[in-house]
Amino acid sequence: MKKTAMTKAKEDAMERTLRWMTENLNGAYTAQHPEGHPNAGGHCTNSGTCIIACCYINGLGKVLLKGGPPKGSSRRDFRRFQAFLRSCMNDFLSESDAIGLPPTPKGRSGGDEWLYEVFRCGFVHGYPANVAWGRNAKLNKYWFKNKGRLTLNIDELFRGFQRGIEEFRRLAATDTELRSRFMKYIVVTD
């Protein structure tokens, strides 16, 4: 216990934030319905896990772009989201390209567009129609078919984001500005 407290005391702002992100996402991912609920013991926050991961993907993408893109840029928020996926979760993009996702409701293509438009924005602004998300812990794939519908695998999204955090740390080790200005970049509001 003492070692953990000492480790936390030595964390810089970036490491502390990454730890909080990891802990928060893990809390949502492992949450279960309480005793007395019809689905007691079953996972209860699949959509919550997805939206938390997407928010963190977006925030860390903003850091990778050093607070950018500039205000007024086209699809600024999406470009931040995409930056993290391209730099830290490229396996998600590769798998999405390999399976040939259909166009999104707005006619866009690719895993980055699907995760952003259909799941991130879909959950924030109202549940998306005709899409699915679920658990498939034994499958190390982001997408699977469930009752004929393309389904986002929450288990692999969780694992992929954890791998993405490690890749982000590697990138920050080679670009010291990401670490030294982490808080400035992640909270910039211009």
PyMOL commands that set and color helices and strands:
alter all, ss='L'
color gray80, all
select helices_A, chain A and resi 2-10+13-30+46-64+76-88+90-99+111-125+154-174+176-180+182-187
alter helices_A, ss='H'
color red, helices_A
select strands_A, chain A and resi 132-134+143-146+149-153
alter strands_A, ss='S'
color yellow, strands_A
deselect
rebuild
show_as cartoon
